[in-house]
């Protein structure tokens, strides 16, 4: 989480205790993608911002100041911003106050709150800030709800994990294509979503990577069987295994559909 003295880290500790919201950090979600020149963090953060309920920013570092400038200038992302600005700079004649913060304040569903950062170290003060956050998220969810579907970068893992369960040792390129065919989204987005999902699934120990592709672990198998309709998936898996084991066989789609998707 980095510097524990920062306001962002202190709020993260509060959210960790409350366990009401799931928190994502762009630098963690896209860690593998940032190795090499192929992607930049600003574009990746914009993709992530489309997929979350809210974007919480404390303008307290050069990086966060750059983020607030970029996000507030995008009307679509501005409506998801919850900015906790340091109260001691509230009356300063600055670009941040006259530019990004004014844009957030005038947005349809975004929230600008001037707080005393030291209150995060005080039990009562921290709870007041938490309550402000809860209200702000509720406002965004009401006026600007986020769709939950496999085209959402944070939902892709819930689609890809059953794919790995069904097809053992499936390679990443095949998963790019499966996601692209299913969502009809761009090949570039599907590559980003797949690589991000594979990183998170690996971190959770749900999958492992080998020389030929990705395999599901026992922990991942237990998660699939408890979270999804495992009887339907198992029937589909049997058909796929039969196809793989018998070179002259063909998947019986009608039978698989009857087993997996009929009521």
N, C-alpha and C positions, 0 to 999 in steps of 0.2 A: 504494500500500500504506500510505500515511500515514507516521507517525512511525517511522523506522527504528531508534530506540533502544528501542522497545517489544519485549517478549518475543515477542509474536505475529509481528512482522515478522522477528525473528531466526530463529524456527522456520520461517517461510515461506522464508527464504533457504536453510536447510538442506534443506527439502523440494524446493526448486527444483534443487538440485544432485543429490539422490538420484533424483528423477524417478520415484518409486515410486507416489506418490499424486497425484491431481488435487485441487487446493484450490479451494474456492469461497467467495466473500465475499458475504454477503447484500446489502450496500450496492452491490455491482457487479451482481449478478444482477437486482436489482429497481430499478435506477436509474431507468428510465423510469416505472415504476409509482408511484414516490414523488413524482412531480411532480403536485401537486394533492391534494385532500382525500379521494380515493376509497379509499385503502388505508393501513394502518399497518404499520410495519416489524416489530412483534412478531408479528402474524398471518402476515405473509409469511415471517418467519424460521421459524415453526412448520411451515409448508408445506415449506420447504426442508429442515428437519431431518428430516421424514418420508422424504425422498428420498436422503439421504446415508448412508454407512456409519457415520460418527462425527461428533460435534460437539466440537471442541477449543476450550477456553476458558482464557485466562489472566486471572484476576480482578485486573486492574491499572489499571482506569479506571472512571469512573462508569458508562459504557455496558456494559462487561463485567460489572460487579457487578449491574446490573439484569438482564442476560441470564441470569446464573447463578441468580439468584433465581427468575426466571420458568420457566426450563427445568427446574430441579431439582424444582420443584413439580408437574411433569407427569410421571407415572410412565413414560409412553411415551417421552418425550424423555430422561428421566433415565438410562434404560438405554443411551443412546447417548453420554452425556457423558464426555469425557476432560478432567479439570480439572487443570491444572498450577498449584497454589497456591504462593505465595511462602513459602519455608521460614521466613523470619524472623518471620512472623506466625502460625506454627503453634500456639503456645501462648497466643495472645491470647484473652481472653474476649470474643468478638465474635459478633454475629448471624450473620455469614458462616460462622464455624467451627461454631457450634452449630446452625445451620439448614441452608442449602444444602449445605455440604460433608459434613455427616453424612448427609444424604439420598443424596448421590452415593456415599459410601462403603458405604452399606447396599444399594445398588441391585444388581440381578441381574447386569448386565454392564458398568455404568459403571466408570470408574477415577478415583480421586483420588490424585495424586502430589504430595508436597511437595518442591519443588526449589529450589535456589539459582539465581535468575535470572542471576546473573553467570556461571554455568557455560555459558550459551549463547554466551559469548564465548571459551570455552576449547575447543579441538578435542576433547579426550577427554571433557570434561564434556558437550559438545553431543551427541556420539555416544551417551553413556549415556542422555541424555534422548530422543534419537531411538529408541533400542532400546526404551525404556519405551513410547513411542508405538506402535511396531510391534506390540508384545505386546498393548497395549490394544485396538488396532484388530482384531487377530486374534481376541481374546476376544469382541468385539461381533459380528463377522461370524459367529462360530460359534454364539453363543447368541441373537443377535437380528439375523438377516440381513435386508438390504433387498431388496425385490423389484425386478427390472429389467423394466419394462414401460412402455408409452407413457403410462400414467397417472402415472408418476413425472415430476415437473416437469423433471428434468435429462435425461430421455430424450425429451421431446416434440420437441426439435429434430431428432432422428433420424427422426421420423415426418413432421414438417412440411416439412423440406427436400426430400424426394422429391415431396411434394405440390406444392411450388412448381416443381420440375423438370417435373412433368407438366402443370400448369396455369399457364402464364405469366401474369403480372399478376393473380394471385389476391389478393383483398383480405383484410384481417385478419378481418372479420366472418365471411366464408366459412370461414376456417380455425378460428375459434372453434367454428362449428357442426360442421365435420368432426371435430374432436377430441372434441366433446361426444357426437356420434353414435357415434363409434368406442369411446370409453371408458365411456360412460354415466355420466360424472361430472357434477357440477354445472356450470351455465353460468358461474358466477363463477370456479370453479377453472380451467375451460378457457380463460377469458379471461386469467387471470393466467399460466397455463402458456404460452399462445400468445405473449403480449406479451413475456414473459421470453425465450422461445426466439427470437423475431424479433430481439430486442436482441442476443443472443449470436451469432446467425447473421450479423447485420449487422457486428458487431465483427470477426468472422472473415473478412469480405469474401466470404462465400458468397452473399449476396443483396444487392440494392439496392432501395430504395423509390422509386416514381415516383408520378405523379398518380393512377393507377388501381389500384395495388396493389404487389405485390412480384415481382421478377424474379430469376432465378438468374444469377450471374456465371459467367465461365469457370472461375474457381477452384472455385466451388460445383459446377459441372457435373463437373469432374474428380474432386471428392470423391465425388459421388454415383456416378459410373461406376466408381470404384475400390473403393467401400465396399459398394455394394449390387449386386443382380443387374441390371446395366444393360440386358441384352438383354430381360429381362422388362419393365422400366420403359419401354424404348424402344418396345416393341410396344404397350404401353398408351398411350404418348404419341401414337403414330401414330393410334390410334383416336380419341383426344380431339381431335387436330388435324383429322382428317377430319370429325368432328362439327361443329367450330367453323367450318370452311371451307365446308361445304355446308349450307345452311339447311334443306334437305329431308331430310338424312341422319339416321340414328340410330346410336348406338353399338351395335355388335354384341357384346353382352356375352359370348355363348358363345365367339365367336372370340377376344375379348380374354382371357377366362379360360383358354382353351386355350393361348394364347401366353404368358401371364404366370405362370400358377400350376400348370400341369400339369407333371409330371416328364418 
